[in-house]
């Protein structure tokens, strides 16, 4: 008891000692909340990057081409250019497939179009819950180049008419919920308005996540790139056997062969396009991780400083204990226990605060729950290891004190 009272006096009294422990606990609680938020965002970001988008991300090269001038004033000329370009690219060494689309899914849904069955009116959009679908024009080789899977029917060929369509699985299920996909092939619908011509479904494609993956699945309509809907702006999609960036020069050369006056577009791999769609999420994640690591560092320094100061003030007490027969491991565990005591309370409070913060971040999370056990468990493990290491260094030094030297210095 006398040794304990002496130790408290050396540390400045019970009130000051508890104030230091309270500050350590508060520091740990704030660090835990920040680190948990960072871990959740990091785990969510990894889920975003590994999510199945419904199209190939690796080994795909893209280029946005814009046709202008009198030579391409008419739609048949535009269609002929892209047909020739994709056919020329398709025969290049290292190319597996080539096609074009008015907009690739990574950049968004394209145009939005209402979808109605034959005989329905615009009122049926609300009363029957008819979908609003993303719409894009594609050339025959687009699906093979993008890696979009075929579930039923077939993809486009050069012989298809403008009144044919390939639709996504989600659109087929919405319009004909009780029909197997094979029987949806051959069905008809109207796109845009009740007065639009009937469009015949020739194939069902796998669902794709257009734009950011956390926006959910929107039904998709693919129509052949033909007049009267054809446009001069298209994105070339090239599926390669190796590094897609290595084929950028060859693709540019094919564009120059067809028309030297067309501005050469920047070439991007699909991986780069997808990476650009998550730039905001990546920035939020990196900023939170940076603050979390800073909080972890400050917490470790704070714990180390408090325990080291405690050991320095208790030199006489520790020397007496060792002179009376205390073993090194007893001193080690004693200092560790006293140093980690406020850490446990701070960690518990921090995890509770982290859970509340996680629900506030729910809109930023993808593929994980706000109280994700993997993320929170990893945070707890990192914090405990950091605290133990911060306490162990001064505790180890205290356990190796020379009792005689310690008492003589006092």
N, C-alpha and C positions, 0 to 999 in steps of 0.2 A: 504493500500500500504506500509505504514511504517512497519507494522507487517511482511509483506511478505519479504521486503528487509532485515529486521532483521533476519528472519528465514534463508534466503539464506546466509547471512554473517555468521551465526552460523554454517551452514553446510559446510563452506569453500569456498563459492562463487558459482556462477552459473555454471562455467565450471566444478568444482570438483563434484558438485551435478549431473550434466548430465553424467559425466564419470561413477559415481556409477550406475546410472540408465541404462547406456549402458551395463555395465558389467552384471547387473542382467538380462537384456533382452537377452544378448548373452548366458548366462548360461541357461536360459529357452529354448532358441532355440536349443541348443545342447542337452539338456535333453529331449526335445520333440522328436527330431529326433531319439535318442537312444531308448526312451520308445516306440515310434511308431514301430520301427523295432522289438523290443522285443514282442510287442503285436501281430504283424502280424505273427511272427514265432510261438508264443504260440497258436494263433488261428489255424494256419495251422497244428500244431502238434496235436491239439485236433481233427481236421478233419481226419488226418491220422489214429489216433487210433480208431476212430469211423467209418471208411470207411468200406463199404461192400466189403469184399474180395472174396466172392463166396464160402467160406468154413468156418466151425465153428472155433471159437477161444477159446471160453470158454468150460470147461468140456471135454477137449481132452488131452490125454496123448500121447507122442511120445517117441520113442527109436530107435536109429540107431544101427542095428545089422549087423555084418560082419562075414560071414562064411569063414573059411579057413581050409586047411589041406586036406589030401587025401580022407577023408570021404565025403567031399563036392566038390570033383574035377569035378564031372559030374553034369550037369544042372538038370536032374530029381531028384537028391538027394537034391539039393537046393530048388527046387519047393516043394518037399514033406515036407521038414523041415518047411518052412513058412506056408504051408497049415495046418500042424498039430499045429503049434504054435498059429496061429490066431484062429483056432477052439477051442483050449484049453482056450485061453484068453476069447473068446466070452461067455463061460459058467460060468465065474467067477461072483460072486455076485457083483452087482453094475455096471456091464458092459452092455452097450446097443448095441455096435457093435465093431468089431475089423477087421482090414485089414492091408495091407502093400502096400507101393509104393516105386519105385526106388528112388524117391525124392519127398518130400512134397512141395506144392506150396510156402509155406512161405520161403523156402530156395532157390527158383529159378525156372527156366523153365525146368530143366533137360537138355536132349540133344535137339539140334535143328535139325529139319528134313524138307526138302523141300516136298511139297505136290503137286502132279500132277494128273490130271484126265487120264483115260485110253486113250492111243493114243497120248498123249502129250509128247513133248521132253523137254530137259533142257532149250532150248531157250524160251519155253513158260513161264518159270519162270519170265523172264523179259518182254516179249511182252504181256503176258496176266495178268501180275501182280499176279502170283500164290503165296500164302503165305508161309512163313517159320514158322513152328509151333513148340512149345515146345512139347517134347515127354517124356512120362513116362510109366513104366510098373506098373500095379496094380493087386492086388488080388481081388476076388469077393466081399469081405466085405469092400473094401476101401471106396467106395462112401458113404455108410451108416455111416462109422466111421468118415469121414471127414466132413460130412454135406453138400456135394455138391448136388445140386438139379438136378433132372431128368426132362427134358423138353419134351422129346419125346422118344419113343422106350423103351428100357430097359437097365439095367446095366448087368455086366458080371455074369455068373454062372459058376460052376465047369465044365459044359459040353461044354463051348465055345472053339472054335479052335483059334489058334494063328493068323489066318488071319481075325479076327474080330476086331472092334474098336469102342470105344465111343469117340465122338469128341465134342468140345465146340461149343456153339451157334455161336460165332464169326467165327469159321472155316466153319461151315455149311453155314452161310450167305455169306462168301467169295467165296466158291466153287460153291454154287447153290443159287445165289442171288434172283431168282424169285420163288423159291420153298418154300412152307410151311414146317416147321420142320418135320411134320409127314411124308411128302413125301421124305425127305432126308434119312430117315431110309430105308436101303436096297440099297442105292447108293454105288458106289465103287470108290476107288482112289488108287494111288500108293504112297508109302512113301519112300522118299530118292532119288531114281533114276527111270528113265522110265523102267528099266529092273526089278524092284522089283515086287513081286507078288501082285495081286490085293487084297485090304483090303475092307471088307464089313462093312458099318456103321450099328451098331445095336442099337445105342442110342445117344441122344443129351443131353449133360450136360450143366449146367449153366456156364457162363464165370467165371473164377477165375483170380485174380490179383496175378501173381507169383512174388515172391521177394518183393521189396519195392512197395507200392501201387502207387507211383507217376511215375512208369515206364509205366503205361498204360496197356491195355489188349493185350496179345499175344494169338493167336489161340493155342489150346491145342489138343493133340492126346493122348488117353489112350489105351494101348494095354494090353491084358491079360498076366500075369506073367507065361510064358510057354517057353520051348525051341523053337527055338534056341537063343532067345534074353535074356533068364533069366540070372541073375547075383547074386553073393553071397551077395551083399550089398543091404539091404533094410531097410526102416524105418517103424517100427510098429506104427500104429495109432489106438488108443483106445478111443472110445466115452463112457463117464461115466455118471451115473445118479447124482453123487455128486462131491466132490472134486477129481480131477484126480490124484493129488499128493498122495492121500491116497491109491491108487491102485498100486503104483510103486513097493512096496515090493512083491505083489502077481504076478505082471508081471515078475519080476526077477526070482521068484520061478518057474514059468512055463518054462522059458528059461533053468534053471538048470535041470529041470526034463527031458528035451529033450536031453541036452548035457551039461555036467558040464565043458567041456573044452572051451566052447565059452566065450570069455571075456564079462562080464556083462556090458552093455552100460549104460551111464548116462541117466536118465529119465528126460525129460523136458515136461512141459505143453505147449500146443500150444501158450498160452499167453506169456510164457517166450521166445519161439522161435520168435514170432512176435516182442516182445520187443527188441530182439537182432538185428532185421533187421532195426530198427529205432534208433540204438544207436548213430550213427553219427549225425542224425538230432536232437536227444535229447540233445547231447552235445552242438551243435551250439545254440540251443534255450536257454539252461540254462546259457551259457556263456554270451549271449546277454542280457538276463534278469538280470543277476548279475550286468553287467555294467550299465544297465538302472536304476536299483534300486539305485546304487551308485550315478549316476547322479541326480536322483530325491532327494536323501538325501542331496547331496551337494547344489542343487538348493534351497531346503527348508531352509537349514542353511544360505545360502547366502542372501536370501530374508529377513529372520528373522533378521540377523545381520544388514543389511542396514536399515531396518525400525526401529529397536530398537535404532540404533545409531542416526537416524534422530529424534526420539522422545526425546532422551536424550539431543540432541543439541537444540531442540525447547521447552524445558521445560518452559522457561520464556514466549515465545510467547503463548504457550498453556494456561499457567496460566493467562495471560492477557485476552485472549479470553474468558475464563471461568469467569473471574472477571467482564467482560463486558456483561455477560449474555448468553454466548454460552452454549448449553445443552450438556450432556454427549454423546447423540447419534450424535450430530453435530461433535464433536471431533472424535468420533469413525469412522464415515463415511469419514471424512476428511483424517484421517491417512490411512484408508483402500484404499481410492481412489488414494492417492499419492503413496502408496506402490505397488498397483496393476497396475499402469499405464505402467511401463516397461514390466510387465508380459504379458499384452495383445499383445504388439508388438512382444515380444519373442515367444509367443505361435503361432501367425500367421506365423512368419518367420520359426519357427520350423516345423509346419505342411506342409509348402511348401517344405522344405528340406526333410521331411519324405516321401512325395509323390515321390520325385525324388529317394530317397534311396530305396523305396519299389519296384520301377521298376527294380533297380539293383538287388534286392533280388528275382525277379520273378521266377528264376529257383529253388529256395528253397521253394516256396509256393505251397501248394496243396489245392484245393477246395475253394480258396478265390481269389479275385482280388487284385492287388497291392494296389489300393486305397480302401481297404475294409472299408466301413463306420462304421461298428460295432467296429473294432479295433481302428480306428482313433478317433471315438467318445468317446470310453472308455478312451483313452489316454488323450484327451482334458479334460474330466471330472475329471480324477485323478489329472492332473496338476493344474487345477483351484481350486479344493478343497484343494490341498496341499498349493498352494500359498495363498489362503484365510486364511487358518489356520495359516500359517507362519506370515501373516500380522496382523491377529486378536489379537494374544497374546500381542504384544507391543501396538497395538491400544487400546485394552481394558485397559491396564495399564495407557495409556495416558489419557483416558476418565475419569479415577478415581483419577486424580491428585487433591490435595487440593490447590486451587488457592493461598491462603494466604501463605502456606508453600512453594509453588513453587516460588513466588515472593520474599519471605524472604530469601530463599537459594541463589537466584540470587543476 
